[in-house]
Amino acid sequence: MKLKVAAASLLSVVLLATCAACGGNSASGDGKVNMTMMHNSTLASGKNYYEKMAKEFEKANPNVSIQIQAIQNEDYEGKIQTAMQDQDSAPDIFYSRGGQKLRDMVEAGQVQDITDTISSTVKQQMKTGLASHTVDGKVYGVPSSMQPGGFWYSKDLFSKAGIAQPPKTLAELKTDVQLLQSAGITPIGLAAKDAWPVGHWWYHFSMRECPTAVFKKGMIDKKFDDPCWTKAGDDLKNVIGWDAFNKGYLTTSAQQGASSSAGLLANHQVAMELTVASEPGVIKDLTADGKDMTDLGFFAFPAVDGAKGDQTAMMGGADGMACSVKAPKECVKFLNFLSEKQNQEEYATVIGTIPASVEAQGVVKNQALKEDIDAFNKASTMYLWMDTQLGTNVGTALNTSVVNLLTGKGSPQDIVKDVKEAVKKG
């Protein structure tokens, strides 16, 4: 199946994961190679997968030893920035996400150019996702999954509220929220504690409100002068007025335990959640029986009536792995190994996501993920998450400002103002 993405200029940055406690690569006189690896899959499924892959690679390459550390997603970025400052202690293999951060890392000389060492499998089967790890025509990482985001919902709870089909417009979403409330069901899960889930609402409204040329330009020049950016905040303020979110959403985390927003959806305590495409895999580890949520469904962010932006575009991520600049040649060899069809199929199965390899996408059996793929293939394009595109400082300021709107400490105008100030600070 063919996955569509936006221009590589909007899909090019690597998010690196690392650990201050582990050392960098080393090679002893006897030819032994010790590599460190950092990733953000702290759930058992993800941790077990990478440990298994490392052991299989070590078996095929007896001179190689890989030490792995998993970092919780919400702690990830801070640890990365610290560890990557010293390449002698930076991890050899690290999780990558795409966006402005890749260019920053590349310009700082922290990421290895692997253009000439990636395998033909990567070049042929991961062409779409590869754009997200390319800077100025050079490849700096290998994608592992494509993650178009949107709403994940309980079909059973929708049915209980008398909702036959998921909403296609914002007006229909409001009607569905009212039907769920009338049925005594909390409509929407939200994790404001982690900030980025709240930011996702503003990202999507911006994509709907801003004309395509304005939206793309904003991701590059970061001026945000068009009124559409403020209109996105107005839309979100309107949604806040629906009183549709779970109680205590300001202190709710995104993926950590049964009380997280993902846990609330997994256990049918909320009807839906706007979030990333890793949701099915996260939910699987949070259901009462530890199995897939059988009634889980997906729908894309609704169209906004009267808005001038692209009403069919989607937003998401393209996760993968990269090598630090001083990593040994075995690093890219391991990335090529992870990209082989059978390993991509296993990754998609255990993580619960869409593999970057086109050849491996047939392995996806989860119905909700199939619905996500279908929506993605019908979309006009996909942009990277805005905080990823804009970089750490601007993205963090943006997410924080959107949370302030939620708490009544800020306004739609303040979001644009705060982002502009973050851009000036650099």
N, C-alpha and C positions, 0 to 999 in steps of 0.2 A: 504494500500500500504506500501511497506517496504522501509524505508529510510536507506541508508548506510552511515556510518561515519568512520573516522580513529580511531586508537587506543585511548583508554581513556586517555592515557598519553599525547596525543597531544590535547585532548579536555577537559581540566580540569582547569578552572579558572573562577572566578566570577567577573563581573564588577558591582560595587555597586553605586547606585545613592543616593545622600543625600542632605540635605539642612542645612546650618549653622544656619538658622533662627528658625528651628523647633526643639523641644525637643524630647527626647527619650521616651520610654514607661513608663507608670505609672499605678499603681493600687491603688485605694482609699480604705478606710476602708469599704465602702459599697459594695465592689465587682466590682465596675466599672473599666473597662480596657480601657485606652486610648492608641492607637497605632498611629504611624506616618508612612507614606508610601511615597517613592520617586520613580518616574519613568521618562522616557525621551520622553513620547508621548505628545508633546506640541500641536499637531494639534487637532482640535475639536473632531475628531472621537475617538482618543485614550483617550483624557481627559474625554470625556463623558462615555466611556466604563468603565474606572476604577472608576469613581464616581458612576456609576450605580451598579457595582459589590460591592462596599463598602456599599452602602445603602441596598442592598439585604442581605448582610452578617450581617449588623447591625440589620436588621429586624428579622433575624433568631436567632441572638444572642444579645438580648436587653442590655446586660451588656457591650457591646463593642462599642467603638467610634473610627473611623479611620479618621485621618486628612491627606489629600493628597496634595502633591506639585509636579508639573511637571517641569522638568529642560530641557532646550534646549539641544539637543544631543551634540553640539559642546562645550558646557560649562560643560558638565556632569562630565567628569573625574576629573577636577581640584577640583570641589566642593566635590566630593566623598572622595578624598584623605584627604582633610581638615577635613571634618565632621567625618570620621571614626577613627580619632585619639583619639576622646573622646567618649567612648561608652555610657556615661551617656546622651549625646545629639545626638547620632547616630540614624538614623531612624530604626524603627523595621523591616519594610518591604522595600526591595529595589530591583531595577532592576539589573539583573545579566546577564553577557554575556559569560563567559568562557574564559580560557587562563591562562597564568602565574599569572595573578592578583589574581586568587582564592587561589593559593598556598601561595602567599605572605600574603593575608588576613587571611588565616587559620593559618599560622605560627605566625602571629601577634596576634592571639586569638580574631579576630574581627567577625568571622562568626560562626553561630550556626550549630552544627552537627544535622541534622534532619533525619538521616538514619532510626531510629526506629519509627519515627512519620509520615512519608509520607504514604499516603493511598495506598491501593492495586491498585486503578485506576492508580495512578502515576507510580507505579512499573510495571504494566502490559501494559498500553497504551502509556507510554512515555519512554520506555526502551532505545530507541536509543538516544534521546535527553538527557536523564539522565546522560549519560556518560560524557557530557560536564560540569556537575556540581558535579563531583565526584573526590575526591582527596584521594589517598591511600586507596581506597575501601570505603570511607565514603562519604555520600551525603550531600552537603551543599547548594543545591538550587533545584528548580523545574522548568523545561523548559516550555516555553509557545509557542515557535515557532521554526521551522527549517528554516534557511535562506541561501540556496545555492545561491551564487552570480553569476553574468555573465553580458551579454549585454542585455539591454532592448532597443527595437527599434520600430520605426514607420513603420508598414507594408505599409501604403499608400505612405510614402516618398521613401521607397525602391522600390515600384512598379513604382513610377513616374520616378525613375532613371534607370528603366529597370532591376532591381535585382529581380530574381524570387525566390531565396532561400537564406537564411542567410549563411554566410561563415562558412566553417568547418576548414579552414587552415588560417594561417597568410597571405599567399600569396593571398588567395581569399579575405580576408578582405581589403588588400591594393587595389585590383582591384575594390572592391565595393566602397571604399573611392573615387577613381578616377571617378567612374561613378556618384556618388553623387555630386562631385565637378563640373563635366561637366553639370549636371542638375541644377546648381546654388543652391545646398542644402549644408548647413554646415553639415559635416558628423558626428562629435563626440562632445558631450558635456563633459566638464571637469570643475571640481570645485577645482582649485589649492589653493584657499584661505583657505580651510579647511584641506589641506595636505593629509588626509587619502585617498581621491578618487584617487590622483596621486599615492600614495603608492600601491594601489590595482593593478595598471599596473605592477609594479615591482614584487609584490607577485606572480601574475599569470605567468609572464615570468620565475621566479625562479622555480616555480612548474613544468613548461614545460622543462626548461633547465637542472635542476639538477636531476640526477638519484634518484629514490625513497629513497634508503638507505641514500644518501647524504643529501637529503632534510630533512628527519626525524631526522637525526643526528644533522643537523644544528639547528633545533628547540629546541634541548635538550642541546647540548654542546656550541652552539652559537660561534663557531670558524670561520666559513665561509672562510675556506682556499681553497676550491675547485674553480677552474676557472669558474665553471658554474654560480656562484653568480655574477661575473663581466659580464659574457655573457648576463645575464638577463638585466643588465643596457645597454649593447650594443643594445639589441633588442628594448628597450624602446627609446633609442636615435634615432634609425632608424625610429620608429613610429613618434617621434617628427618632424622628417624631412618631413613627409607627409604633414605638415601644415593643419591638418584635424580638429583641435579643434576650438571651438567657439571663437570669438573675446573677448578679455578681460578675458580670462580664469584664469589669475593669480589673479584676484580680484573677481572671481565668487564663490559664496557659493554653498553648495551641495543641500540643501533642503528648504532654507528659501525664500519663495516667488516666483513670476513668473519669476524673473530674475535669479534664481538659475539654476543649471544644470538640476535638475529635472523639474523645471518650463519650461525651454527651450524645453525639450522633450515633456512635457505635451501639449505645445502649438505649436508643430511642427516647432520649430525654429532650432532644430538639429535633426538628424536622429536616433541617438543612444547614449547610455551612458553605460559605464562599472561601475556597482555599486551593492549595496546590494539588497536582496530580498524584502525589504520593499518598493521598488520603486513603485509598482502599487498602494499601499495605499497612498503614498506621492503624487503621480501624481493626484490621484482622487481629492485631496483637492486643486490642482493647475490648473486644467483645467478651461476653461472659464465658463462652466456650472456646475462645481462641481461634475461631474459624471465620471465614469470610462472612460479612454482613449480606445475607442472601437477598434482601430487598433494597440494596443500595443502588441508586441511579445517579445519572449525571445530566446537567443541562448547562449550556453556555450562558454567560452573563447576558441578561435581556437587552433588547434594543430600547433606546430612550426616545420616546415620541418627540419629534421636533428638533432633536439634536442634529448637529451638522457633521459629526464624526462618522467613522466607519462603524456601521451597526452589525457587521458580521465578523470583524477581526477578533482574535483571541489574544490572550496574554499568558505567558508561562515561562518555563525554564528549559535548559538543555544541560543537564548535569553530566559530569564526567570526571576524568582523572588527568593529572598533569605531572611533569617532572621538574624538580628544582634545577637551577642552572648547573649545579655541581654534581647532579645525580649521575651514576655510572650508566653505561650503555644498556645494562640489564633493566633499567627502569622502563624505557620505551618498549623493550622486549616483553615486559610484563603487561604493559598497556595493550599491546597487540594481542597477547594471550587472553586478556579479559574480553577482547572484542570478537573472539571467535564465536561462531554461531551458537554452539552448544552452551558456551558460558554466558552469552547474552540471553539465551532462552532461560537459563537457570536464574540469572539475575532478575529478569522480568517476573518470573514465577514467584520467587521467594520475597522479593521486595514489593511486588504488587504494583508494577508500573509498566510503561510502554518502552520497550527497548529501542535504542538508537539505531540498531541494525535493522534495515528494512527486511532482510531475509529472516530475521528472528521474530518479527511482529506477529506471525501467525500463531505463536505460542500463547498469546493473550486470551484467556478464557473468561476472566472476570467480566461480567455483563456491564458493569458500570464503566470499566475502562474501555470496553468496546464502544459504548455510547460516547465516551470522551474522544476516542479515535475518529468516530463517525462525524462528530461535531467539528473536530479539528480539520478533517479533510474537506469539509464544506465551508470552512472559514476562508476569508479572503487572504489572510496572512496571520502571523503570530509575532508579537513583540515580546522581548524579554521583560521581566518584571522591572518596573520603573526604578526601584531602589538599586537594582543590579546595574541597569543602564547608566544611572546617574553617578554611581560611585558611593563609597562608604559614607563620607561626611554629609553629602547632600541627601542621600537616601535615608540616613538616620534622622536628619533634621526633618525631612518630609514626614516620615512615619510618626515621629514624636508630635509634630504639629497636628496631624490628623487625629491622634489620640486626644490632644487638647480640645479639638472641636467636639469630640465625644463627651468630654467631661465638663463642657461649658466654659473652659478657660481660653478658648480661641474661637475664631470665626473663619468662614471660607476665605476671606481676604487675608487673614493672618497666615494661612497655609502658604499662599503664594509669596507673601512677604518673608516668611521664615526660610523658604527655599531659596529665594533670591539672596538673602543674607548669608546663607550657607555657601552659596556659589561664590560670593565675594571673598569669603574666608578661605576658600579652596580646600 
